Every structure is written in structure tokens, then in C-alpha cells.
């Protein structure tokens, strides 16, 4: 099973945003244990760094990102994928880029707290707690 993990999930863990960080951390633990294949969009790295850099020391934040990259793969995207994101009927371009990255890595699911904005996505989006249940049922 392949999952594209949204930037918000990574931020929840980095900033320990309660109560969201509990399920987000558990999800990342499951991905680290290879209970599913985790992917992130390329632009999630810069968004994560930008949003967290005012709250987390540079060295610690870069260490967190390096740790993530030990078990999360970056979805390989091309110019074609960027054009596809522009053509998607999605109100938010960043969301469209996430969808395009999910399609590119052949993700079965996307994981985000913002499932409302992905209701028309060709790749179904679930909350972290819901995805944990799906992973557990498929073990």
C-alpha cells in the first residue's frame, strides 16, 4: 500500500501540535516500520522547512527532515506532473500539486487533516487516524 503524506502531517509532528500530533506520529511510526510505503511531494520539504523554521532550531529541523527521508520517498515528478496539477479542477494549487504527486507515485491513498479540499481527488484522502485503521486491517 502506497501513501502520500501531506505536509500538514509532517508539521503536526515537527511542532507537536496537539491533539493532531498523536495520530500523525503513530502514522509516521507505521511508515518507518514499513507497514506501508510512504511518499511525500517534493515541495512538502520546502513548505515544512519554511513553516517550522521560526519555531524549531535549524539543526533540529534539518535533522527531522533527514530522519523522514530515511523512510519516506519523494514522489518523482516532472514538468508533465506540474502541468497536470495546473489542469486539475482544484481550488488550491498546493493541493493540486499534492494530488499530482500522489498520482505520480501511484499512491493508493493520501493522508491529510484537510480531507475536505481533496473530496474530488482521484486519489482518496483520509485523516491520519482513519489511515492507521486501514493499515492495521491490511497487515
Residue pairs with C-beta under 8 A, 6 or more apart in sequence:
1 36
1 37
1 108
1 109
1 134
1 135
1 138
2 36
2 37
2 39
2 105
2 106
2 107
2 108
2 109
3 31
3 36
3 37
3 38
3 39
3 107
3 108
3 109
3 110
3 111
3 131
4 39
4 40
4 41
4 75
4 98
4 101
4 102
4 105
4 107
4 109
4 110
4 111
4 123
5 27
5 28
5 31
5 38
5 39
5 40
5 44
5 72
5 110
5 111
6 44
6 98
6 110
6 111
6 112
6 113
6 114
6 125
7 40
7 41
7 44
7 47
7 48
7 51
7 98
8 112
8 113
8 114
9 24
9 27
9 28
9 111
9 112
9 113
9 128
10 24
10 40
10 44
10 48
10 68
11 17
11 48
11 51
11 52
12 20
12 21
12 24
12 113
13 21
13 24
13 25
13 28
13 64
14 48
14 52
14 56
14 61
14 64
15 21
15 52
15 55
15 56
20 113
20 128
23 127
23 128
23 129
23 132
24 128
26 128
26 132
27 111
27 128
27 131
27 132
27 135
28 38
28 68
30 36
30 132
30 135
31 37
31 38
31 71
31 72
32 70
32 71
34 71
35 135
35 139
36 135
36 138
37 73
38 71
38 72
38 73
39 72
39 73
39 74
39 75
39 101
39 102
39 105
39 107
40 68
40 72
40 73
40 74
40 75
40 101
41 74
41 75
41 77
41 97
41 98
41 101
41 102
42 74
42 75
42 77
42 101
43 94
43 97
44 98
45 65
45 74
47 94
48 65
49 61
49 62
49 65
52 61
53 61
56 64
73 105
75 101
75 102
75 104
75 105
75 107
76 104
76 105
77 100
77 101
77 104
78 104
81 100
81 101
81 103
81 104
82 97
82 100
84 100
84 103
85 93
85 96
85 97
85 99
85 100
86 93
86 96
88 96
88 99
88 100
89 120
90 96
90 99
90 117
90 120
90 121
91 117
92 117
95 114
95 117
95 118
98 110
98 112
98 118
99 110
99 118
99 121
99 122
99 123
102 110
102 121
102 123
103 122
103 123
107 123
108 123
109 123
109 124
109 125
109 126
109 131
109 134
110 118
110 121
110 123
110 124
110 125
110 126
111 125
111 126
111 127
111 128
111 131
112 118
112 125
112 126
112 127
113 127
113 128
114 125
115 125
115 126
115 127
118 124
118 125
119 125
126 134
